[in-house]
Amino acid sequence: MALPVDPARYGAFLATMSVMAVTPGPANLFAIATGVEKGKRAALAGVIGMNCASLIWFAGSALGLGALIIAFPLAFHILALAGAAYLVWLGLKSLWAGWKNIESHAVATVRAGKSAFVDGFTVQIANPKVLLFFTAVLPPFIDVQRPLVPQLIMFAGAMIGMDLISMSSYGLGGAALSMRMNEPTFRRGFAFIVGALLICAAILIVSRG
């Protein structure tokens, strides 16, 4: 029985996807920032949120969303700007926290932020790297002579799996640093770093969008 995807073509896709997954972008920067600010549980919740957004992109791709975005680029441009603005807002909040009286950071508590999943979903749904994937990277690997849905399932499995590993590694790396958040000076300094990371992620969204 023939496989949904040609093995050689799938191997080439895996190699391409592995490079894209580990390349620092809005999603990985967000994972680091969330891990540093809120700890590993929130970082993982954010990763799940981002990958849920990726699944929606895959479902939309099966329904022709990629072609729709190309036909109406303004719609995605507005979406990307909204996502970037949201990241800037989160970044400015962190920068403001860094400017507060250092005594307010003397007792730091790493929280598992209830909104980490939603934040991650918002970042990834407006991530131009995802649009680039569906409009430029994925199409060459699709075999028009084979059923589309089984191919998308295999490609989705690979993408989600690699992104989970990459994003979680970035997020847990940031969370490891959060262990020192009870040190007032360290916590205050990282409030600035988190804010800068989030704003950098927003800049990447705008520049790539």
N, C-alpha and C positions, 0 to 999 in steps of 0.2 A: 504494500500500500504506500502511495506517494505521500511524503511529508508535506505539510502546509507550506513550508518554506524550503527552498533549495539549501542544503547544508553549507555549501561554499558561500552563498549569499548571506546566510544567517551568521556565519563566522565573521564575515567582513563587517556586518552590522554590529556584532558584539564588540569588535575591536574599536569601531568608531564611537559606539555608545560609552565604552569605558573611558575614553578620553574626555568626552563631553561631561560625564558624571563627576569626574574628579576636578575639572576645571573650576576655579573659584568664580562664582557668579552671584546674582541676587539671592538665590535659594541657599547656597552654602554660606554666604555671609550672614544671612538671616539666622541660619542654624547656629552659627558660632555666637552671634549676639544673644540669642535666646538662651543658649546654654550658660553663657557667662552671667547673664542677668537673673535667670530664674531657675537654673539647675537642670539636671538631666531629664527629669520627668517632663518638664515643659518643653525641653529641646526635642524629645521624642514625640510629644504631642504635636509640635510644630511640623516635624518631619512627616507624620501621618497626614496632617492637614495638607501639606504640599503635594503629597503623592495622591491624595484623593482628588485634588485639582488636576493632576496629570491624567488620572483615569477619566475625568470629564472631558479633557482634551482628546483622549483616545476615542471615547464614545462619539464626540462631535466630529472627529475625523472620519469615523465610519459613516456618519450622516452627511458628510460633505462640508463640514464646518470650515476646513482649511480653504476650500475653494471660495466659500462665502467671505472669509476674511480677506482673501486676495482681491475679491471683487469690490469689497467695501472696506478698504484699509482704515478709513477714518474711525470706524467703530472700534477697531482694536487699538488704534492710537489713543482714543479717549480712555479706553479701559486701562491701557498701560500708564497713562498719566495719572489716573485715579490711584492705581496701585503705588506709583512712585510717591504721590502726595501723602499717602497713608504711611509709607515708610519714613518719609521726612518727618511727619508728625511724631512717630514713635522715636525717631532719632533725636529730635529736639527735646522731647520729654526726658530722655536719658541725659542729654547735655545739661538741661536745667537742673536735674537731680545732682549732677556733678558740681554745679555752681552753688548748691545749698551749703549751709553751715556744715563744716566737716563733722561736728558733733552729732548731727542727725544720722550719720553713717556708723556711729559707734556700735550699734547693735543691729547687725545686718541679718536679715532672715531670708533665706532662699525659698521662694514660693513656687508652687507648681502652676502658676498662672492659668486661670480658667480660660483665658482667651487665646492661648498659644495655638490651639488647633485652628481657630478662625483666622488668626494672624498669618499662620503658615499657608492656609488655603488662599487668602487674599494675595499674598506675595506671589504664589505660583500661578494663579489664574491670570495674572497680569504680567507674567515673566516673558519678555521677548525671546529668551533662549528657547522656551517651549514652542513658540510660534515658528522660530527658525527650524526647530527639529521637525515639525509637522509639514512645513512647506518646502524645506530644502534638503534636509537630511534623510527623512523617512521615504519619500516617494521613489528614489532610485532603487531602493531595496524591495519594493513591492512588485511582485510578478502578476501582471494583468491577466495571465493565462490561468491563474489559480484563484480559488475563492478568496475574497478579501478578508472576511471576518476572521477565519482561522489564522491568517497571517498577522492581522492586527493583534490578536490574542497573544501570539508568540512574541511579537515585538514589544507589546505592552509588558509582558512578564519580564523580559530582559531589562527594559528601561526602568520599571518600578523596582526590580531587585537591585540593580546597580545604584540607583538613586537612594534607596533605603540605606545601603551600606555606606555610600559616600556622605550623604547628609547626616546620618547618625554619627559617623566618625567625626565630622566637623562639630556637630552639636555637643557630643560627649566630651570632645576635647575642650570646648568652651566651658562645659559644666565642671570639668576637673579643676579649672581655675576658680570656679565659684566657691570652692572649699575655703578659700582665703578671704571670702567676702566679709568676715567678721572683723577684719583688720581695717579700721577706718580709712587710712590713707590709701590702701590698696583698692578698697571698694570705690572710693571717690574717683581715683584715677581710671578705673575700669568703666565707670559711668560715662566718662568722656570717650573711651574706646568703643563702647557699645553704641553710643550715639553716632560716632564717626563711621562705624561699620554699616549701620542702618542707612545713613545718608549716602554712603558709597554705593550700597545696593540700589538705592533710588536713582542715583546718577547712572548706574549701569542700565537700569530699566529704560530711562529716558534716552540715553545714547544709543542703545541697541534697538529701541522702538521706533 
